[in-house]
Amino acid sequence: MDHHDEGLVHDLHTLIRRRRALGWLAGAGTLALWGCGGGGDDAGTSLSSSSSSSGSTSGSSTTTSCSVIPEETAGPYPGDGSNSNGSGIANALALTGIVRSDIRSSIAGASGVADGVSLTVNLHLVGTNSSCADLSGYAVYLWHCTRDGKYSMYSAGITGENYLRGVQEANSSGVVTFTTIFPGCYSGRVPHIHFEVYRSATTATAYSNKLKTSQLAFPTDVCDEVYATSGYSASVANFAAISFSSDNVFSDGVALQLATVTGNATDGYIAELQVGVPV
């Protein structure tokens, strides 16, 4: 199994920034929708809780409150042009066809398909500095590991593949939707999905343009259900050996990044998360 942790210094810096922010928020008392409520913002970011409309999990109206989603490491396998995979710069953002909703297949000449339990991811982008307004037209680059815990473009045997990576532009309600598979659990991390937020699909071509980098987490009972199915046997022991409290990203709080998940392993799952961006 490939080693998936980024440098310790980077992780410690990330945790220190978020713990400072958690101290600031201790008396703030916030409510967040779409599976995120309470928790830590980045140090120096603001909290918005004003809106004249009630919240909606459909993403079709404004929400009553929102918090900036914590900044997290992109990890060692972002594929956004910021590092190399050993053969050169790994940049999925430059691939023809990367703007897509269904990310289960490879593109741009690669033909691999990622197998696993079906998962739909809905991210609702809202502006924390603009009364939680829907961020229509903003874009998200999303990526995650296979059910075996490997990353396309980097892991042995799939460096030529680019599945489980894609860009989507938010609709008029500020929602981006991806069709993918439930990620596996590799040693040292709880199951998660990486994503970067951009001002538009046009700017989602270079990592230097990103506004936010964060990660989505899953409820433990859902992970247990998925990992009991065929094809996820490698995840069982890894998941049993990790928890949010021992994870090097979510140990200081996961409330703002814990998705609301519905569905089942047969018909597939839907994961929803509100993503607050300081704009």
Backbone hydrogen bonds, N-H to C=O, Kabsch-Sander energy under -0.5 kcal/mol:
donor,donor_aa,acceptor,acceptor_aa,energy
4,H,2,D,-0.5
11,D,7,G,-1.9
12,L,8,L,-2.6
13,H,9,V,-2.3
14,T,10,H,-2.2
15,L,11,D,-2.4
16,I,12,L,-2.6
17,R,13,H,-2.2
18,R,14,T,-1.9
19,R,15,L,-2.4
20,R,16,I,-2.0
21,A,17,R,-1.6
22,L,18,R,-2.2
23,G,19,R,-1.7
24,W,20,R,-1.4
25,L,21,A,-1.8
26,A,22,L,-0.8
26,A,23,G,-0.6
27,G,24,W,-0.6
28,A,25,L,-1.7
29,G,25,L,-0.9
33,L,65,S,-0.5
36,C,33,L,-0.6
37,G,255,A,-0.5
45,T,42,D,-1.8
48,S,66,C,-1.2
59,G,56,S,-1.0
63,T,132,C,-0.6
66,C,48,S,-2.3
69,I,276,G,-2.1
72,E,213,T,-2.6
81,G,90,A,-2.4
85,N,88,G,-2.2
90,A,83,N,-2.4
91,N,89,I,-0.8
92,A,79,G,-3.1
93,L,79,G,-0.7
94,A,91,N,-1.0
95,L,92,A,-1.8
98,I,95,L,-1.6
100,R,98,I,-1.1
100,R,167,V,-1.6
103,I,101,S,-0.7
103,I,179,T,-2.4
106,S,112,G,-2.8
110,A,107,I,-1.7
114,A,104,R,-3.0
115,D,113,V,-0.6
119,L,180,T,-2.5
120,T,269,Y,-2.6
121,V,178,F,-2.9
122,N,120,T,-0.6
122,N,271,A,-3.1
123,L,121,V,-0.6
123,L,176,V,-2.4
124,H,122,N,-0.5
124,H,273,L,-2.6
125,L,123,L,-0.8
125,L,174,G,-3.4
126,V,275,V,-2.2
127,G,133,A,-2.3
128,T,126,V,-0.7
128,T,277,V,-2.2
129,N,277,V,-0.6
130,S,127,G,-1.2
132,C,127,G,-1.7
133,A,127,G,-0.7
133,A,130,S,-1.2
135,L,125,L,-2.5
136,S,134,D,-1.4
137,G,170,A,-1.5
138,Y,135,L,-1.6
139,A,198,Y,-2.5
140,V,168,Q,-2.4
141,Y,196,E,-2.5
142,L,140,V,-0.6
142,L,166,G,-2.7
143,W,194,H,-2.1
144,H,164,L,-1.4
146,T,150,K,-2.8
147,R,115,D,-0.5
149,G,146,T,-1.7
153,M,158,I,-2.1
154,Y,151,Y,-1.6
155,S,151,Y,-2.7
158,I,155,S,-2.1
161,E,158,I,-1.3
164,L,103,I,-3.7
166,G,142,L,-1.9
167,V,98,I,-2.5
168,Q,140,V,-2.0
170,A,138,Y,-3.9
171,N,175,V,-2.2
174,G,171,N,-2.3
176,V,123,L,-2.3
178,F,121,V,-2.4
179,T,101,S,-2.4
180,T,119,L,-3.4
180,T,178,F,-0.6
182,F,117,V,-2.7
184,G,146,T,-1.9
186,Y,184,G,-0.6
189,R,186,Y,-1.6
193,I,216,L,-1.8
194,H,143,W,-2.3
195,F,214,S,-2.1
196,E,141,Y,-2.6
197,V,212,K,-2.6
198,Y,139,A,-3.3
204,A,200,S,-0.7
205,T,203,T,-1.6
206,A,203,T,-1.1
207,Y,80,D,-1.1
209,N,206,A,-2.3
210,K,207,Y,-1.6
211,L,197,V,-3.7
212,K,197,V,-1.1
214,S,195,F,-2.6
216,L,193,I,-2.7
217,A,257,Q,-3.1
218,F,191,P,-0.6
223,C,219,P,-1.7
224,D,220,T,-2.3
225,E,221,D,-1.7
226,V,222,V,-2.4
227,Y,223,C,-2.8
228,A,224,D,-0.6
228,A,225,E,-0.7
229,T,226,V,-2.0
232,Y,229,T,-1.4
235,S,232,Y,-1.7
236,V,232,Y,-0.7
236,V,233,S,-0.8
237,A,233,S,-0.6
238,N,234,A,-0.7
239,F,235,S,-2.8
240,A,236,V,-1.8
241,A,237,A,-1.1
242,I,239,F,-1.2
246,S,243,S,-0.6
247,D,243,S,-1.3
248,N,188,G,-0.5
251,S,247,D,-1.1
253,G,250,F,-1.9
257,Q,254,V,-1.8
258,L,254,V,-1.0
258,L,255,A,-0.6
259,A,217,A,-2.4
259,A,257,Q,-0.7
260,T,272,E,-2.6
261,V,259,A,-0.6
262,T,270,I,-2.2
264,N,268,G,-1.8
268,G,264,N,-2.2
269,Y,118,S,-2.2
270,I,262,T,-2.7
271,A,120,T,-3.1
272,E,260,T,-2.5
273,L,122,N,-2.0
274,Q,33,L,-0.6
274,Q,34,W,-0.9
275,V,124,H,-3.1
276,G,67,S,-0.6
276,G,274,Q,-0.6
277,V,126,V,-2.8
279,V,277,V,-2.6
